[in-house]
Amino acid sequence: MKNAIIALALCGTFFAEATMAAPLSVDQDYGHDAPEIQMQSEQVIADPLEGVNRAIFGFNQTVDGLFLAPVAQLYRDVVPEWGRDRVGNALNNMLAPVHFINAVLQADGKGAFTAFWRFIINSTIGLGGTFDVAKSNAGLNPTNFSYSQTMGRYGIGSGPYLMIPVIGSSTPRDLTGMVLGSLTNPFNALNSNFVVGRNVTNVIDSREEFLDITRDIEATSFDPYATYRSAYAQRQMSVIQVEGD
């Protein structure tokens, strides 16, 4: 259990920080190509703890530079894109139960139908989700329902911007959603070694996906912290509209 808890924290290590680099899109969790950053206008999010958040951001950048980014680059160098796509697809398929639950909570019948049958088809014909047969053969496009989105749709605000050690950018709503997602994902009830392996793989796969984006930010942004915060605010705005509109 201790290992599973540690791995659960690792699961969000760079995924949360990487996703703040781009607005959430329907395909973000399912396509292996990282989305482009769209920063047409400055997005505002309350940041009353900016001083503390910046200090934690510096710590996270150090951890990333020493460990996560090098491992992700090694993964990219060793595993061909075809193989990384299979890994990404399988990881995303394991999120389908949570997508289904939240589609139901949002009373989105079409979304629930899609999430359910994507999981069934991809888990069987798609060989454990490694192939997205549901999309290519059945025309069932990826869904991306989350607890944070559900709470937002019921009028619960995101709360202030938070920089969490190791995990990265978040808000009270997103942290709550992450916990709920973990508690209600049936895959987390499997053997702890499986959960640990899946979470570590998810961290590496997610970090690799955003290598180019984060490098661009580091190379071109005068204030990377502000850039990440603004992009994360965009994500907060888009997360409620991404499904069902």
PANUBA-738091 format. One record per residue: residue in three letters; x, y, z of N, C-alpha, C in turn. Coordinates in steps of 0.05 Angstrom, whole numbers, m for minus. Last residue first. Layout:
// residues N
+-------+--------+--------+--------+--------+--------+--------+--------+--------+--------+
| timar |     nX |     nY |     nZ |    caX |    caY |    caZ |     cX |     cY |     cZ |
+-------+--------+--------+--------+--------+--------+--------+--------+--------+--------+
|   ALA |      X |      Y |      Z |      X |      Y |      Z |      X |      Y |      Z |
...
+-------+--------+--------+--------+--------+--------+--------+--------+--------+--------+
//
This chain:
// residues 245
+-------+--------+--------+--------+--------+--------+--------+--------+--------+--------+
| timar |     nX |     nY |     nZ |    caX |    caY |    caZ |     cX |     cY |     cZ |
+-------+--------+--------+--------+--------+--------+--------+--------+--------+--------+
|   ASP |   m406 |    406 |   m508 |   m415 |    432 |   m518 |   m417 |    432 |   m549 |
|   GLY |   m383 |    359 |   m489 |   m411 |    362 |   m487 |   m422 |    389 |   m498 |
|   GLU |   m320 |    380 |   m464 |   m338 |    359 |   m471 |   m367 |    369 |   m471 |
|   VAL |   m296 |    430 |   m454 |   m283 |    411 |   m473 |   m302 |    388 |   m481 |
|   GLN |   m314 |    468 |   m418 |   m327 |    467 |   m444 |   m317 |    444 |   m462 |
|   ILE |   m281 |    460 |   m374 |   m310 |    458 |   m370 |   m324 |    455 |   m397 |
|   VAL |   m230 |    470 |   m392 |   m237 |    443 |   m382 |   m266 |    439 |   m379 |
|   SER |   m219 |    522 |   m405 |   m228 |    504 |   m427 |   m238 |    478 |   m416 |
|   MET |   m202 |    547 |   m358 |   m225 |    558 |   m373 |   m236 |    537 |   m393 |
|   GLN |   m158 |    516 |   m344 |   m181 |    517 |   m326 |   m206 |    527 |   m340 |
|   ARG |   m125 |    527 |   m388 |   m135 |    500 |   m384 |   m160 |    500 |   m366 |
|   GLN |   m113 |    580 |   m377 |   m128 |    573 |   m401 |   m140 |    546 |   m399 |
|   ALA |    m83 |    572 |   m331 |   m109 |    586 |   m329 |   m126 |    581 |   m353 |
|   TYR |    m39 |    548 |   m353 |    m56 |    532 |   m335 |    m83 |    545 |   m331 |
|   ALA |    m18 |    591 |   m380 |    m28 |    568 |   m395 |    m46 |    551 |   m378 |
|   SER |     m3 |    622 |   m336 |    m23 |    632 |   m355 |    m35 |    609 |   m371 |
|   ARG |     35 |    589 |   m312 |     11 |    597 |   m297 |    m11 |    606 |   m316 |
|   TYR |     74 |    586 |   m351 |     61 |    562 |   m343 |     34 |    569 |   m329 |
|   THR |     89 |    641 |   m351 |     79 |    628 |   m375 |     63 |    603 |   m369 |
|   ALA |    108 |    649 |   m300 |     84 |    664 |   m308 |     72 |    651 |   m333 |
|   TYR |    153 |    615 |   m302 |    132 |    611 |   m282 |    106 |    624 |   m291 |
|   PRO |    185 |    638 |   m343 |    172 |    612 |   m347 |    149 |    607 |   m327 |
|   ASP |    195 |    696 |   m367 |    186 |    687 |   m340 |    171 |    660 |   m343 |
|   PHE |    211 |    697 |   m419 |    225 |    714 |   m399 |    219 |    705 |   m371 |
|   SER |    215 |    641 |   m460 |    199 |    656 |   m441 |    217 |    672 |   m422 |
|   THR |    249 |    609 |   m492 |    238 |    634 |   m503 |    223 |    652 |   m482 |
|   ALA |    267 |    564 |   m466 |    285 |    578 |   m483 |    275 |    605 |   m491 |
|   GLU |    224 |    544 |   m437 |    249 |    551 |   m422 |    267 |    568 |   m439 |
|   ILE |    189 |    534 |   m479 |    182 |    554 |   m459 |    208 |    563 |   m444 |
|   ASP |    216 |    494 |   m507 |    210 |    520 |   m520 |    204 |    541 |   m500 |
|   ARG |    216 |    454 |   m468 |    241 |    466 |   m477 |    237 |    492 |   m491 |
|   THR |    162 |    443 |   m466 |    175 |    455 |   m443 |    202 |    467 |   m450 |
|   ILE |    154 |    422 |   m518 |    139 |    445 |   m508 |    154 |    459 |   m486 |
|   ASP |    187 |    377 |   m519 |    192 |    399 |   m537 |    178 |    424 |   m528 |
|   LEU |    165 |    344 |   m477 |    193 |    352 |   m477 |    197 |    377 |   m494 |
|   PHE |    116 |    321 |   m472 |    118 |    350 |   m470 |    146 |    360 |   m470 |
|   GLU |    123 |    266 |   m475 |    104 |    279 |   m493 |    107 |    309 |   m494 |
|   GLU |    155 |    254 |   m432 |    166 |    253 |   m460 |    149 |    268 |   m479 |
|   ARG |    118 |    258 |   m391 |    141 |    277 |   m392 |    153 |    278 |   m420 |
|   SER |     85 |    215 |   m402 |     74 |    242 |   m402 |     97 |    263 |   m405 |
|   ASP |    121 |    172 |   m395 |    108 |    176 |   m420 |     97 |    205 |   m423 |
|   ILE |    136 |    178 |   m341 |    156 |    180 |   m362 |    143 |    186 |   m389 |
|   VAL |     86 |    173 |   m315 |    102 |    196 |   m311 |    122 |    200 |   m334 |
|   ASN |     70 |    122 |   m332 |     54 |    145 |   m340 |     70 |    171 |   m337 |
|   THR |    108 |     90 |   m307 |    108 |     91 |   m337 |     92 |    116 |   m346 |
|   VAL |     92 |     98 |   m255 |    118 |    106 |   m263 |    120 |    109 |   m293 |
|   ASN |     40 |     74 |   m258 |     44 |    103 |   m251 |     71 |    113 |   m259 |
|   ARG |     51 |     20 |   m272 |     34 |     37 |   m290 |     39 |     67 |   m284 |
|   GLY |     81 |      4 |   m228 |     92 |      3 |   m255 |     77 |     21 |   m274 |
|   VAL |     43 |     10 |   m187 |     68 |     25 |   m186 |     80 |     26 |   m214 |
|   VAL |      4 |    m26 |   m204 |     m3 |      2 |   m201 |     23 |     19 |   m201 |
|   PHE |     32 |    m75 |   m202 |     21 |    m65 |   m227 |     16 |    m35 |   m226 |
|   ASN |     42 |    m77 |   m148 |     65 |    m76 |   m166 |     56 |    m66 |   m194 |
|   SER |     m9 |    m83 |   m127 |      6 |    m58 |   m122 |     30 |    m55 |   m141 |
|   ASN |    m62 |   m108 |   m166 |    m37 |   m113 |   m152 |    m20 |    m88 |   m150 |
|   LEU |   m118 |    m62 |   m168 |   m103 |    m85 |   m177 |    m77 |    m88 |   m160 |
|   ALA |   m143 |    m16 |   m158 |   m148 |    m38 |   m139 |   m133 |    m63 |   m146 |
|   ASN |   m135 |     18 |   m199 |   m119 |     23 |   m175 |   m123 |      1 |   m154 |
|   PHE |   m173 |      5 |   m236 |   m146 |     m6 |   m241 |   m128 |     m1 |   m217 |
|   PRO |   m219 |     33 |   m222 |   m216 |      5 |   m214 |   m188 |     m7 |   m218 |
|   ASN |   m219 |     95 |   m196 |   m209 |     81 |   m219 |   m204 |     52 |   m211 |
|   THR |   m233 |    123 |   m151 |   m255 |    110 |   m166 |   m245 |     95 |   m191 |
|   LEU |   m187 |    145 |   m129 |   m204 |    127 |   m112 |   m224 |    112 |   m128 |
|   SER |   m168 |    177 |   m171 |   m152 |    154 |   m161 |   m170 |    134 |   m146 |
|   GLY |   m208 |    215 |   m175 |   m202 |    198 |   m198 |   m186 |    173 |   m190 |
|   LEU |   m204 |    239 |   m125 |   m228 |    224 |   m132 |   m223 |    205 |   m155 |
|   VAL |   m153 |    263 |   m131 |   m157 |    243 |   m110 |   m182 |    226 |   m117 |
|   MET |   m163 |    297 |   m174 |   m142 |    277 |   m177 |   m146 |    255 |   m156 |
|   GLY |   m202 |    331 |   m152 |   m209 |    314 |   m175 |   m189 |    291 |   m178 |
|   THR |   m171 |    358 |   m114 |   m194 |    341 |   m106 |   m202 |    321 |   m128 |
|   LEU |   m137 |    384 |   m149 |   m126 |    365 |   m130 |   m148 |    346 |   m120 |
|   ASP |   m173 |    417 |   m177 |   m159 |    396 |   m191 |   m147 |    375 |   m172 |
|   ARG |   m191 |    450 |   m135 |   m210 |    433 |   m150 |   m196 |    411 |   m164 |
|   PRO |   m144 |    476 |   m118 |   m158 |    458 |   m100 |   m178 |    440 |   m114 |
|   THR |    m97 |    466 |   m173 |   m116 |    483 |   m158 |   m130 |    465 |   m138 |
|   SER |    m31 |    464 |   m200 |    m57 |    452 |   m193 |    m74 |    474 |   m181 |
|   SER |     34 |    446 |   m224 |     11 |    464 |   m223 |    m14 |    450 |   m216 |
|   GLY |     69 |    394 |   m186 |     68 |    417 |   m205 |     43 |    434 |   m202 |
|   ILE |     90 |    350 |   m158 |     67 |    347 |   m175 |     65 |    370 |   m195 |
|   VAL |    136 |    372 |   m131 |    138 |    349 |   m149 |    115 |    347 |   m168 |
|   PRO |     94 |    413 |    m92 |    121 |    400 |    m95 |    119 |    374 |   m111 |
|   ILE |     48 |    452 |   m129 |     52 |    430 |   m110 |     80 |    418 |   m114 |
|   MET |     24 |    513 |   m133 |     47 |    498 |   m143 |     54 |    477 |   m122 |
|   LEU |    m41 |    537 |   m147 |    m22 |    524 |   m128 |      0 |    511 |   m143 |
|   TYR |    m88 |    588 |   m153 |    m67 |    573 |   m166 |    m48 |    562 |   m144 |
|   PRO |   m152 |    582 |   m119 |   m127 |    595 |   m126 |   m107 |    576 |   m139 |
|   GLY |   m212 |    554 |   m151 |   m196 |    563 |   m128 |   m169 |    575 |   m137 |
|   SER |   m249 |    538 |   m187 |   m224 |    524 |   m186 |   m207 |    530 |   m162 |
|   GLY |   m318 |    531 |   m164 |   m295 |    545 |   m175 |   m269 |    530 |   m171 |
|   ILE |   m373 |    496 |   m182 |   m351 |    497 |   m162 |   m327 |    510 |   m175 |
|   GLY |   m414 |    487 |   m219 |   m410 |    514 |   m208 |   m389 |    516 |   m186 |
|   TYR |   m416 |    440 |   m244 |   m436 |    445 |   m223 |   m431 |    471 |   m208 |
|   ARG |   m373 |    443 |   m277 |   m399 |    445 |   m290 |   m422 |    449 |   m269 |
|   GLY |   m333 |    435 |   m240 |   m335 |    461 |   m253 |   m363 |    464 |   m266 |
|   MET |   m340 |    381 |   m228 |   m344 |    401 |   m207 |   m348 |    429 |   m219 |
|   THR |   m327 |    360 |   m279 |   m354 |    356 |   m268 |   m360 |    377 |   m246 |
|   GLN |   m273 |    375 |   m282 |   m292 |    385 |   m302 |   m320 |    383 |   m291 |
|   SER |   m253 |    344 |   m241 |   m250 |    373 |   m240 |   m270 |    386 |   m259 |
|   TYR |   m265 |    293 |   m259 |   m279 |    303 |   m236 |   m276 |    333 |   m233 |
|   SER |   m272 |    290 |   m331 |   m257 |    288 |   m306 |   m273 |    299 |   m283 |
|   PHE |   m271 |    265 |   m398 |   m287 |    274 |   m375 |   m270 |    270 |   m349 |
|   ASN |   m257 |    258 |   m453 |   m238 |    268 |   m432 |   m253 |    280 |   m409 |
|   THR |   m256 |    211 |   m507 |   m269 |    228 |   m489 |   m249 |    237 |   m467 |
|   PRO |   m241 |    199 |   m577 |   m234 |    200 |   m549 |   m251 |    219 |   m532 |
|   ASN |   m294 |    176 |   m621 |   m271 |    193 |   m615 |   m266 |    193 |   m585 |
|   LEU |   m311 |    123 |   m656 |   m316 |    133 |   m629 |   m291 |    150 |   m620 |
|   GLY |   m307 |     96 |   m704 |   m313 |    125 |   m705 |   m320 |    137 |   m677 |
|   ALA |   m291 |     45 |   m709 |   m319 |     49 |   m700 |   m327 |     79 |   m699 |
|   ASN |   m238 |     46 |   m726 |   m257 |     28 |   m738 |   m286 |     34 |   m732 |
|   SER |   m211 |     86 |   m698 |   m204 |     81 |   m726 |   m225 |     64 |   m740 |
|   LYS |   m234 |     86 |   m646 |   m233 |    110 |   m662 |   m230 |    103 |   m692 |
|   ALA |   m229 |     33 |   m630 |   m255 |     46 |   m627 |   m256 |     72 |   m644 |
|   VAL |   m175 |     22 |   m634 |   m193 |     10 |   m654 |   m220 |     24 |   m653 |
|   ASP |   m122 |     41 |   m616 |   m147 |     55 |   m613 |   m166 |     47 |   m636 |
|   PHE |    m82 |     m6 |   m582 |    m91 |      4 |   m608 |   m118 |     17 |   m604 |
|   THR |    m77 |    m17 |   m529 |    m53 |     m8 |   m543 |    m59 |      3 |   m571 |
|   GLY |   m120 |    m38 |   m502 |   m119 |     m9 |   m507 |    m95 |      1 |   m521 |
|   GLY |   m116 |    m92 |   m503 |   m110 |    m78 |   m478 |   m108 |    m48 |   m481 |
|   LEU |   m128 |    m98 |   m560 |   m106 |   m111 |   m546 |    m98 |    m94 |   m521 |
|   GLY |   m173 |    m81 |   m586 |   m150 |    m63 |   m586 |   m127 |    m73 |   m569 |
|   ILE |   m211 |   m118 |   m573 |   m200 |   m118 |   m600 |   m174 |   m102 |   m602 |
|   THR |   m208 |   m101 |   m514 |   m210 |   m128 |   m525 |   m197 |   m129 |   m553 |
|   SER |   m203 |    m48 |   m502 |   m192 |    m67 |   m483 |   m191 |    m95 |   m495 |
|   ASN |   m231 |    m23 |   m543 |   m202 |    m21 |   m543 |   m189 |    m41 |   m524 |
|   ILE |   m285 |    m38 |   m530 |   m272 |    m45 |   m556 |   m242 |    m45 |   m555 |
|   ILE |   m291 |    m18 |   m477 |   m296 |    m46 |   m484 |   m282 |    m54 |   m510 |
|   PHE |   m278 |     37 |   m483 |   m263 |     19 |   m465 |   m266 |    m10 |   m472 |
|   ARG |   m315 |     53 |   m520 |   m287 |     56 |   m526 |   m270 |     37 |   m509 |
|   TRP |   m362 |     45 |   m491 |   m356 |     27 |   m514 |   m327 |     30 |   m523 |
|   PHE |   m357 |     85 |   m451 |   m361 |     57 |   m445 |   m352 |     39 |   m468 |
|   ALA |   m351 |    133 |   m479 |   m330 |    125 |   m461 |   m332 |     95 |   m455 |
|   THR |   m400 |    134 |   m508 |   m375 |    133 |   m522 |   m353 |    123 |   m504 |
|   PHE |   m438 |    136 |   m467 |   m439 |    114 |   m487 |   m412 |    111 |   m500 |
|   ALA |   m423 |    184 |   m443 |   m422 |    159 |   m428 |   m422 |    135 |   m446 |
|   GLY |   m434 |    220 |   m484 |   m407 |    217 |   m474 |   m403 |    191 |   m459 |
|   LYS |   m489 |    214 |   m489 |   m471 |    208 |   m512 |   m443 |    203 |   m503 |
|   GLY |   m506 |    231 |   m438 |   m511 |    204 |   m448 |   m493 |    196 |   m471 |
|   ASP |   m488 |    266 |   m389 |   m481 |    266 |   m417 |   m483 |    238 |   m428 |
|   ALA |   m492 |    278 |   m335 |   m516 |    272 |   m350 |   m512 |    274 |   m380 |
|   GLN |   m447 |    282 |   m306 |   m454 |    306 |   m321 |   m479 |    302 |   m338 |
|   LEU |   m443 |    231 |   m287 |   m448 |    252 |   m268 |   m456 |    278 |   m281 |
|   VAL |   m430 |    205 |   m336 |   m456 |    200 |   m323 |   m463 |    222 |   m303 |
|   ALA |   m380 |    226 |   m343 |   m400 |    231 |   m363 |   m428 |    226 |   m352 |
|   ASN |   m355 |    204 |   m298 |   m360 |    233 |   m299 |   m379 |    241 |   m321 |
|   ILE |   m353 |    150 |   m312 |   m367 |    158 |   m287 |   m373 |    188 |   m289 |
|   PHE |   m322 |    152 |   m359 |   m350 |    142 |   m360 |   m365 |    152 |   m335 |
|   HIS |   m273 |    169 |   m340 |   m287 |    185 |   m360 |   m317 |    177 |   m360 |
|   VAL |   m260 |    125 |   m308 |   m265 |    151 |   m295 |   m279 |    170 |   m314 |
|   PRO |   m254 |     85 |   m347 |   m274 |     83 |   m327 |   m281 |    109 |   m313 |
|   ALA |   m209 |    107 |   m379 |   m237 |    106 |   m389 |   m258 |    102 |   m368 |
|   LEU |   m158 |    102 |   m364 |   m173 |    125 |   m352 |   m202 |    124 |   m360 |
|   MET |   m136 |     62 |   m392 |   m142 |     57 |   m364 |   m155 |     80 |   m350 |
|   ASN |   m126 |     86 |   m440 |   m149 |     68 |   m439 |   m156 |     62 |   m410 |
|   ASN |    m78 |    112 |   m430 |   m103 |    128 |   m433 |   m128 |    110 |   m430 |
|   LEU |    m43 |     68 |   m431 |    m46 |     85 |   m407 |    m72 |    100 |   m407 |
|   ALA |    m49 |     52 |   m484 |    m56 |     34 |   m462 |    m61 |     49 |   m436 |
|   ASN |    m29 |     97 |   m512 |    m57 |     88 |   m516 |    m66 |     70 |   m493 |
|   GLY |     24 |     98 |   m495 |      6 |    120 |   m489 |    m23 |    112 |   m491 |
|   VAL |     42 |     50 |   m517 |     43 |     54 |   m488 |     23 |     76 |   m480 |
|   ARG |     36 |     61 |   m572 |     22 |     38 |   m560 |     21 |     42 |   m529 |
|   ASP |     71 |    105 |   m578 |     42 |    108 |   m583 |     26 |     86 |   m570 |
|   ARG |    119 |     81 |   m568 |    109 |    101 |   m549 |     80 |    106 |   m553 |
|   GLY |    123 |     50 |   m614 |    121 |     37 |   m588 |    110 |     56 |   m567 |
|   TRP |    127 |     90 |   m653 |    105 |     70 |   m655 |    101 |     56 |   m628 |
|   GLU |    174 |    116 |   m639 |    149 |    130 |   m636 |    125 |    110 |   m636 |
|   PRO |    219 |     72 |   m602 |    209 |     86 |   m626 |    182 |     97 |   m622 |
|   VAL |    258 |     81 |   m546 |    233 |     69 |   m555 |    223 |     85 |   m580 |
|   VAL |    305 |    111 |   m539 |    306 |     82 |   m540 |    281 |     70 |   m553 |
|   ASP |    293 |    166 |   m539 |    315 |    156 |   m555 |    314 |    126 |   m560 |
|   ARG |    251 |    169 |   m502 |    247 |    177 |   m530 |    268 |    165 |   m548 |
|   TYR |    279 |    153 |   m456 |    255 |    137 |   m466 |    250 |    143 |   m495 |
|   LEU |    314 |    195 |   m452 |    324 |    168 |   m457 |    302 |    150 |   m468 |
|   GLN |    278 |    235 |   m440 |    293 |    237 |   m465 |    305 |    209 |   m472 |
|   ALA |    260 |    218 |   m391 |    241 |    220 |   m413 |    255 |    221 |   m440 |
|   VAL |    307 |    223 |   m362 |    295 |    197 |   m365 |    275 |    196 |   m388 |
|   PRO |    315 |    279 |   m365 |    335 |    260 |   m376 |    323 |    232 |   m380 |
|   ALA |    266 |    298 |   m339 |    272 |    304 |   m367 |    293 |    285 |   m378 |
|   LEU |    272 |    276 |   m285 |    250 |    269 |   m303 |    256 |    274 |   m332 |
|   PHE |    325 |    292 |   m262 |    314 |    265 |   m263 |    294 |    261 |   m286 |
|   LEU |    343 |    345 |   m265 |    361 |    324 |   m256 |    351 |    296 |   m262 |
|   GLY |    299 |    375 |   m282 |    324 |    376 |   m297 |    343 |    353 |   m290 |
|   ASP |    261 |    363 |   m243 |    256 |    356 |   m271 |    282 |    355 |   m286 |
|   VAL |    285 |    384 |   m198 |    278 |    356 |   m198 |    275 |    346 |   m227 |
|   THR |    285 |    438 |   m214 |    310 |    424 |   m208 |    306 |    394 |   m210 |
|   GLN |    232 |    449 |   m219 |    248 |    452 |   m243 |    275 |    437 |   m239 |
|   ASN |    216 |    444 |   m166 |    206 |    425 |   m185 |    223 |    426 |   m211 |
|   PHE |    242 |    489 |   m144 |    249 |    462 |   m135 |    240 |    441 |   m155 |
|   GLY |    215 |    530 |   m171 |    244 |    526 |   m174 |    254 |    499 |   m166 |
|   PHE |    164 |    521 |   m150 |    169 |    518 |   m179 |    198 |    514 |   m184 |
|   ILE |    172 |    536 |    m97 |    166 |    508 |   m103 |    171 |    502 |   m133 |
|   ALA |    179 |    591 |   m106 |    200 |    575 |    m93 |    196 |    545 |    m99 |
|   ARG |    129 |    604 |   m128 |    154 |    607 |   m144 |    177 |    591 |   m132 |
|   ASN |     95 |    595 |    m84 |     93 |    579 |   m109 |    117 |    581 |   m126 |
|   VAL |    111 |    634 |    m49 |    116 |    606 |    m42 |    114 |    589 |    m67 |
|   GLY |     95 |    679 |    m79 |    122 |    676 |    m69 |    129 |    647 |    m63 |
|   GLU |     39 |    669 |    m90 |     59 |    670 |   m111 |     88 |    666 |   m101 |
|   LEU |     m9 |    660 |    m65 |     15 |    648 |    m54 |     38 |    649 |    m73 |
|   PRO |    m50 |    681 |    m96 |    m43 |    695 |    m71 |    m17 |    684 |    m58 |
|   ASP |    m69 |    681 |   m152 |    m44 |    670 |   m143 |    m34 |    683 |   m118 |
|   ALA |   m122 |    671 |   m197 |   m113 |    681 |   m171 |    m88 |    666 |   m161 |
|   ILE |   m108 |    680 |   m264 |   m117 |    661 |   m244 |   m106 |    672 |   m217 |
|   VAL |   m119 |    702 |   m330 |   m114 |    709 |   m302 |   m124 |    688 |   m284 |
|   GLN |    m84 |    699 |   m392 |   m106 |    689 |   m375 |    m99 |    694 |   m346 |
|   GLU |    m69 |    738 |   m446 |    m61 |    732 |   m419 |    m86 |    723 |   m403 |
|   SER |    m81 |    707 |   m509 |    m85 |    728 |   m490 |    m77 |    719 |   m462 |
|   GLN |    m59 |    664 |   m538 |    m68 |    688 |   m552 |    m72 |    712 |   m533 |
|   MET |    m29 |    617 |   m532 |    m27 |    639 |   m513 |    m36 |    665 |   m525 |
|   GLN |    m26 |    552 |   m537 |    m41 |    574 |   m549 |    m43 |    596 |   m528 |
|   ILE |     19 |    502 |   m554 |     11 |    522 |   m534 |     m4 |    544 |   m548 |
|   GLU |     m3 |    441 |   m584 |     12 |    466 |   m585 |      2 |    485 |   m564 |
|   PRO |     m2 |    376 |   m554 |    m15 |    398 |   m566 |      2 |    423 |   m566 |
|   ALA |     39 |    320 |   m572 |     32 |    341 |   m553 |     19 |    364 |   m567 |
|   ASP |     16 |    260 |   m596 |     29 |    285 |   m604 |     20 |    307 |   m585 |
|   HIS |    m14 |    219 |   m581 |     12 |    220 |   m569 |     27 |    245 |   m577 |
|   GLY |    m81 |    228 |   m558 |    m62 |    229 |   m580 |    m34 |    231 |   m568 |
|   TYR |   m105 |    228 |   m508 |   m106 |    204 |   m525 |    m87 |    205 |   m548 |
|   ASP |   m108 |    274 |   m480 |   m100 |    251 |   m465 |    m98 |    226 |   m482 |
|   GLN |   m124 |    311 |   m520 |    m98 |    314 |   m506 |    m89 |    289 |   m492 |
|   ASP |   m169 |    313 |   m549 |   m150 |    293 |   m557 |   m125 |    293 |   m540 |
|   VAL |   m197 |    355 |   m527 |   m209 |    329 |   m527 |   m188 |    307 |   m532 |
|   SER |   m151 |    394 |   m487 |   m167 |    389 |   m511 |   m177 |    361 |   m510 |
|   LEU |   m128 |    445 |   m445 |   m138 |    418 |   m447 |   m155 |    416 |   m472 |
|   PRO |    m74 |    487 |   m465 |   m102 |    484 |   m457 |   m111 |    455 |   m462 |
|   ALA |     m9 |    473 |   m439 |    m27 |    476 |   m461 |    m55 |    473 |   m452 |
|   ALA |     20 |    467 |   m394 |     33 |    481 |   m416 |     16 |    484 |   m440 |
|   MET |     m4 |    437 |   m358 |     m9 |    465 |   m355 |      4 |    481 |   m378 |
|   THR |     13 |    387 |   m368 |    m12 |    395 |   m380 |    m17 |    424 |   m376 |
|   ALA |     61 |    385 |   m338 |     62 |    386 |   m367 |     36 |    396 |   m379 |
|   GLU |     43 |    382 |   m286 |     59 |    405 |   m293 |     60 |    408 |   m324 |
|   ALA |     15 |    333 |   m287 |      1 |    358 |   m279 |     17 |    382 |   m289 |
|   PHE |     58 |    300 |   m303 |     33 |    302 |   m319 |     18 |    327 |   m312 |
|   PHE |     98 |    297 |   m267 |    101 |    316 |   m289 |     76 |    319 |   m305 |
|   THR |     69 |    272 |   m222 |     93 |    288 |   m220 |     96 |    307 |   m243 |
|   GLY |     26 |    238 |   m217 |     21 |    266 |   m225 |     45 |    283 |   m227 |
|   CYS |     52 |    192 |   m203 |     35 |    192 |   m227 |     29 |    220 |   m236 |
|   LEU |     74 |    201 |   m154 |     91 |    202 |   m177 |     75 |    204 |   m203 |
|   ALA |     29 |    190 |   m122 |     40 |    217 |   m123 |     58 |    221 |   m148 |
|   LEU |     26 |    136 |   m133 |      3 |    153 |   m140 |     13 |    182 |   m141 |
|   ALA |     72 |    117 |   m111 |     70 |    117 |   m140 |     47 |    135 |   m149 |
|   ILE |     59 |    122 |    m57 |     81 |    137 |    m68 |     79 |    139 |    m98 |
|   ILE |     16 |     86 |    m55 |     12 |    114 |    m49 |     34 |    131 |    m60 |
|   ALA |     42 |     38 |    m68 |     21 |     48 |    m85 |     15 |     77 |    m80 |
|   ASN |     77 |     33 |    m25 |     88 |     37 |    m52 |     67 |     48 |    m71 |
|   LYS |     39 |     24 |     16 |     57 |     48 |     17 |     68 |     54 |    m11 |
|   MET |     17 |    m24 |      0 |      0 |      0 |      0 |     17 |     25 |      0 |
+-------+--------+--------+--------+--------+--------+--------+--------+--------+--------+
//
